[in-house]
Amino acid sequence: MSYSHGDPRAHGLLDVGQGNQVYWEESGNPNGKPALIVHGGPGSGSNRGSREYFDPERYRVVLFDQRGCGRSVPNAGDPATGLAHNTTHHLVADMELLREHLGVERWLISGGSWGSTLVLAYAQKHPDRVTEIVISAATLSRHADHDWITNGVGRFFPEALERFRAGVAGADNVIAAYNALMAHPDPAVRDKAARDWTAWEDTVVSLEPNGHTAPYGGRPTAAMHTMVRLVTHYWSHDAWLEDGQLLRDAHRLAGIPGTILHGRHDIGGPVEVAWSLARAWPDAELVVVEDSGHTGSAEFSRLKQQTLDRYALTPA
């Protein structure tokens, strides 16, 4: 059974600099164990449904929208919004600024997909501020990971891969080419690029036995444009991380308990990603969910809630 939080108890916009304001909100027990939920994408925006794994009697739950998406301003879906100050390093700094703004000493951090990359980057920079880590559908944002999801996985879907590449015919760097289209002045060009990109991402998760139908292409148009612009922005720069950095620096997480939940059927982000992370991180446990892919399953949700119930018993 999932937990219900209702409307947020507090919310606001935090000025993080360079003309950006980051939206945040808080629910649960104000005296409970602090927990930060880090959304995926990049650019998906926060989802209040992600709170359902956290016991509101035991947790003080904080959500936020990363720069350029959700209710944060300005929005990256507008091609006039510059992205020079929208990098992984800026997002990590925003998370730390939010912690200070809310008066939190240490918190549990939880993130899925791209959110797990950001969680790891934050925890490796600020390990003294993290009590536990819960990761769903681990990503490491290595060059090979981005190449796999935009090229290698096409071995399973050659017809769809051909259509995906046709959207940027002749481009040597498919990700960068789509990113350029998402900044095009013609709205029709941007819309076609966003729909071609999300059609491919929907294809990648289409074999999952218990996943969601069209989790990317089914988004409202404005949200889709925002997500695609930010995904291609981050992936075309390999998230501004040195290749393999998150594995190389996993020793910095020593002493931080963590759980990595990963679906066996996640072909866009194979289990090898989570397995490599678990081997490099001294205090991590790996839970492979046999009936799940990247978008989850009922069993995945049960195990995640079970994990967070366990961590709720550990004082912050």
C-alpha positions as CSV (number, residue, x, y, z in Angstrom):
1,M,0.0,0.0,0.0
2,S,1.4,3.4,-1.0
3,Y,1.4,6.5,1.3
4,S,-0.7,9.6,0.8
5,H,0.8,13.1,1.3
6,G,-1.9,15.5,0.1
7,D,-1.0,19.1,-0.7
8,P,2.5,20.3,0.1
9,R,2.9,22.0,3.5
10,A,5.3,24.6,2.1
11,H,6.6,25.6,-1.3
12,G,8.5,28.3,-3.0
13,L,11.0,29.5,-5.6
14,L,14.6,29.6,-4.6
15,D,16.9,32.1,-6.4
16,V,20.0,30.0,-7.4
17,G,21.7,32.6,-9.6
18,Q,22.3,33.3,-13.3
19,G,18.6,34.3,-13.6
20,N,17.3,30.9,-12.4
21,Q,14.7,30.2,-9.8
22,V,14.2,26.6,-8.7
23,Y,10.8,25.5,-7.5
24,W,10.6,23.3,-4.3
25,E,7.9,22.0,-2.1
26,E,7.8,20.0,1.2
27,S,5.3,17.5,2.7
28,G,5.2,14.9,5.5
29,N,6.3,15.4,9.1
30,P,8.2,18.7,9.6
31,N,10.1,16.9,12.4
32,G,10.7,13.7,10.4
33,K,13.8,12.4,8.7
34,P,14.6,14.7,5.8
35,A,14.5,13.2,2.3
36,L,15.1,14.7,-1.1
37,I,13.6,13.3,-4.2
38,V,15.6,13.9,-7.4
39,H,13.6,13.6,-10.6
40,G,14.8,12.1,-13.9
41,G,15.0,13.2,-17.5
42,P,17.0,15.4,-17.5
43,G,14.1,17.8,-17.6
44,S,11.2,15.6,-16.6
45,G,10.2,17.8,-13.7
46,S,9.1,16.5,-10.2
47,N,6.1,14.3,-9.8
48,R,4.1,14.3,-6.5
49,G,3.4,10.6,-7.1
50,S,7.1,9.9,-6.2
51,R,6.2,10.8,-2.6
52,E,4.0,7.7,-2.2
53,Y,7.0,5.5,-1.2
54,F,7.8,7.8,1.9
55,D,5.9,7.4,5.1
56,P,4.6,10.9,5.9
57,E,4.7,10.2,9.6
58,R,8.4,9.5,9.5
59,Y,9.8,11.5,6.6
60,R,10.1,15.2,5.9
61,V,9.9,15.0,2.1
62,V,11.3,17.6,-0.3
63,L,10.7,17.8,-4.0
64,F,12.3,20.2,-6.5
65,D,12.2,20.9,-10.2
66,Q,15.7,21.1,-11.7
67,R,16.8,24.2,-13.6
68,G,14.8,24.9,-16.7
69,C,11.9,22.4,-16.1
70,G,8.7,21.9,-14.2
71,R,7.7,25.0,-12.3
72,S,11.3,26.4,-12.2
73,V,11.9,29.5,-14.3
74,P,12.9,30.2,-17.0
75,N,11.8,27.1,-18.8
76,A,14.1,25.4,-21.3
77,G,11.2,24.6,-23.6
78,D,11.5,28.2,-24.8
79,P,14.5,28.2,-27.2
80,A,15.2,31.7,-26.0
81,T,16.2,30.3,-22.6
82,G,20.0,30.0,-22.5
83,L,21.5,26.8,-21.1
84,A,25.0,27.9,-20.5
85,H,24.4,27.8,-16.8
86,N,22.4,24.5,-16.8
87,T,24.9,21.8,-16.1
88,T,25.3,18.9,-13.7
89,H,27.6,21.1,-11.6
90,H,25.0,23.8,-11.4
91,L,22.3,21.3,-10.4
92,V,24.5,19.9,-7.6
93,A,25.1,23.4,-6.3
94,D,21.3,24.1,-6.4
95,M,20.7,21.0,-4.3
96,E,23.2,22.1,-1.7
97,L,21.7,25.6,-1.7
98,L,18.2,24.2,-1.2
99,R,19.5,22.1,1.8
100,E,20.8,25.2,3.4
101,H,17.7,27.2,2.6
102,L,15.5,24.6,4.3
103,G,17.8,24.3,7.3
104,V,18.5,20.6,6.8
105,E,21.7,19.2,8.3
106,R,21.7,15.8,6.5
107,W,19.2,14.0,4.3
108,L,18.4,10.8,2.5
109,I,18.5,11.3,-1.2
110,S,16.5,9.2,-3.7
111,G,16.6,9.4,-7.5
112,G,15.7,7.4,-10.5
113,S,17.2,7.2,-14.0
114,W,18.9,10.5,-14.7
115,G,18.1,11.4,-11.1
116,S,20.5,8.7,-10.0
117,T,23.4,10.3,-11.9
118,L,22.6,13.6,-10.1
119,V,22.2,11.8,-6.7
120,L,25.6,10.2,-7.1
121,A,27.3,13.5,-8.3
122,Y,25.8,15.3,-5.3
123,A,26.7,12.6,-2.7
124,Q,30.3,12.3,-4.0
125,K,30.7,16.1,-3.6
126,H,28.9,16.4,-0.3
127,P,29.1,12.9,1.4
128,D,28.8,14.5,4.9
129,R,25.4,15.7,4.0
130,V,23.9,12.4,3.0
131,T,22.4,9.8,5.4
132,E,21.4,7.1,2.9
133,I,20.9,6.8,-0.9
134,V,18.1,5.0,-2.8
135,I,18.6,4.7,-6.5
136,S,16.0,3.4,-9.0
137,A,17.2,2.4,-12.6
138,A,20.8,3.4,-12.1
139,T,22.5,5.6,-14.7
140,L,26.1,6.7,-14.8
141,S,26.0,9.1,-17.8
142,R,29.2,7.6,-19.4
143,H,29.8,8.2,-23.1
144,A,29.2,4.5,-23.8
145,D,25.8,4.7,-21.9
146,H,24.6,7.5,-24.2
147,D,25.9,5.8,-27.3
148,W,24.1,2.6,-26.3
149,I,20.7,4.1,-25.8
150,T,20.8,6.2,-29.0
151,N,22.6,3.6,-31.2
152,G,23.6,0.2,-29.8
153,V,20.2,-0.7,-28.5
154,G,19.0,-0.3,-32.1
155,R,20.1,-3.9,-32.6
156,F,16.7,-4.8,-31.1
157,F,14.8,-2.2,-33.1
158,P,16.6,-1.6,-36.5
159,E,13.5,-0.2,-38.2
160,A,12.8,2.3,-35.4
161,L,16.5,3.3,-35.2
162,E,16.5,4.1,-39.0
163,R,13.5,6.4,-38.4
164,F,15.2,8.0,-35.5
165,R,18.3,8.7,-37.5
166,A,16.3,10.0,-40.4
167,G,15.1,12.8,-38.2
168,V,18.7,14.2,-38.4
169,A,19.8,12.6,-41.7
170,G,23.5,12.9,-42.3
171,A,24.4,13.9,-38.8
172,D,27.6,12.4,-37.3
173,N,26.4,13.1,-33.8
174,V,22.7,12.2,-33.5
175,I,22.3,13.6,-30.0
176,A,23.9,17.0,-30.8
177,A,21.9,17.2,-34.0
178,Y,18.6,16.8,-32.1
179,N,19.8,19.3,-29.5
180,A,20.3,21.8,-32.3
181,L,16.9,21.2,-33.7
182,M,15.3,21.8,-30.3
183,A,16.8,25.4,-30.4
184,H,15.5,26.0,-34.0
185,P,13.4,29.2,-34.4
186,D,10.6,27.3,-36.2
187,P,8.1,25.8,-33.7
188,A,7.2,23.1,-36.2
189,V,10.8,22.0,-36.5
190,R,11.1,21.8,-32.7
191,D,7.9,19.8,-32.4
192,K,8.9,17.2,-35.0
193,A,12.3,16.8,-33.4
194,A,10.7,16.3,-30.0
195,R,8.2,13.8,-31.3
196,D,10.9,11.8,-33.2
197,W,13.1,11.7,-30.1
198,T,10.3,10.6,-27.8
199,A,9.1,8.0,-30.3
200,W,12.5,6.5,-30.1
201,E,12.7,6.6,-26.3
202,D,9.2,4.9,-26.1
203,T,10.5,2.2,-28.5
204,V,13.5,1.5,-26.2
205,V,11.1,0.6,-23.2
206,S,8.5,-1.1,-25.4
207,L,9.5,-4.6,-24.5
208,E,9.1,-4.2,-20.8
209,P,6.6,-6.7,-19.4
210,N,5.0,-4.4,-16.8
211,G,6.0,-0.9,-17.9
212,H,4.1,2.2,-19.0
213,T,2.8,2.9,-22.5
214,A,4.4,5.9,-24.2
215,P,6.0,7.3,-21.0
216,Y,7.8,9.9,-23.1
217,G,5.7,10.7,-26.1
218,G,2.5,10.7,-24.0
219,R,3.6,13.9,-22.2
220,P,1.9,17.3,-22.8
221,T,3.6,19.1,-25.7
222,A,5.2,21.8,-23.7
223,A,6.6,19.3,-21.1
224,M,7.9,17.1,-24.0
225,H,9.7,20.0,-25.6
226,T,11.3,20.9,-22.3
227,M,12.5,17.4,-21.6
228,V,13.9,16.7,-25.0
229,R,15.8,19.9,-25.1
230,L,17.4,19.2,-21.7
231,V,18.0,15.5,-22.4
232,T,19.8,16.3,-25.6
233,H,21.7,19.2,-23.9
234,Y,23.0,17.0,-21.1
235,W,23.6,13.8,-23.2
236,S,25.5,15.7,-25.9
237,H,27.9,16.9,-23.2
238,D,28.0,13.5,-21.3
239,A,26.6,15.4,-18.4
240,W,29.8,17.4,-17.9
241,L,31.4,14.4,-16.1
242,E,34.7,12.9,-16.9
243,D,34.1,9.5,-18.5
244,G,33.6,7.0,-15.7
245,Q,33.9,9.6,-13.0
246,L,31.0,8.3,-10.9
247,L,32.5,4.8,-10.7
248,R,36.0,6.2,-10.2
249,D,34.9,8.3,-7.2
250,A,32.4,5.8,-5.7
251,H,34.9,5.3,-2.8
252,R,33.7,8.8,-1.6
253,L,30.4,7.1,-0.7
254,A,32.1,4.8,1.9
255,G,30.0,4.8,5.0
256,I,26.8,5.9,3.3
257,P,24.3,3.0,3.2
258,G,22.6,2.7,-0.2
259,T,20.2,0.5,-2.2
260,I,20.2,0.2,-6.0
261,L,17.0,-1.1,-7.5
262,H,17.3,-2.1,-11.1
263,G,14.9,-3.9,-13.5
264,R,16.3,-7.0,-15.2
265,H,14.4,-6.0,-18.4
266,D,15.9,-2.5,-18.6
267,I,17.6,-2.7,-22.0
268,G,18.2,1.0,-22.3
269,G,20.2,0.9,-19.1
270,P,21.4,-2.7,-18.7
271,V,21.8,-4.3,-15.3
272,E,25.6,-4.1,-15.9
273,V,25.4,-0.4,-15.0
274,A,23.9,-1.1,-11.6
275,W,26.2,-4.1,-11.0
276,S,29.3,-2.0,-11.8
277,L,28.1,0.7,-9.4
278,A,27.4,-1.8,-6.6
279,R,30.9,-3.3,-6.9
280,A,32.5,0.2,-6.7
281,W,30.4,1.5,-3.8
282,P,31.4,-0.2,-0.6
283,D,28.1,0.1,1.3
284,A,25.6,-0.5,-1.5
285,E,23.2,-3.3,-1.9
286,L,22.0,-4.3,-5.4
287,V,18.4,-5.5,-5.8
288,V,17.6,-6.8,-9.3
289,V,13.8,-6.9,-9.9
290,E,13.1,-9.7,-12.3
291,D,9.8,-8.6,-13.7
292,S,10.7,-4.9,-14.2
293,G,12.3,-2.7,-16.8
294,H,13.3,0.9,-16.7
295,T,9.7,2.1,-16.0
296,G,9.1,-0.2,-13.1
297,S,6.5,-2.8,-11.9
298,A,4.3,-3.4,-8.9
299,E,7.1,-5.6,-7.4
300,F,9.6,-2.8,-8.0
301,S,7.4,-0.3,-6.2
302,R,6.9,-2.7,-3.3
303,L,10.6,-3.3,-2.9
304,K,11.3,0.5,-3.1
305,Q,8.8,1.3,-0.4
306,Q,10.1,-1.6,1.8
307,T,13.6,-0.1,1.4
308,L,12.5,3.4,2.4
309,D,10.5,2.0,5.4
310,R,13.7,0.4,6.6
311,Y,15.7,3.5,6.2
312,A,13.0,5.6,8.0
313,L,13.9,3.7,11.2
314,T,17.5,5.0,11.1
315,P,18.0,8.4,12.8
316,A,19.2,11.2,10.5
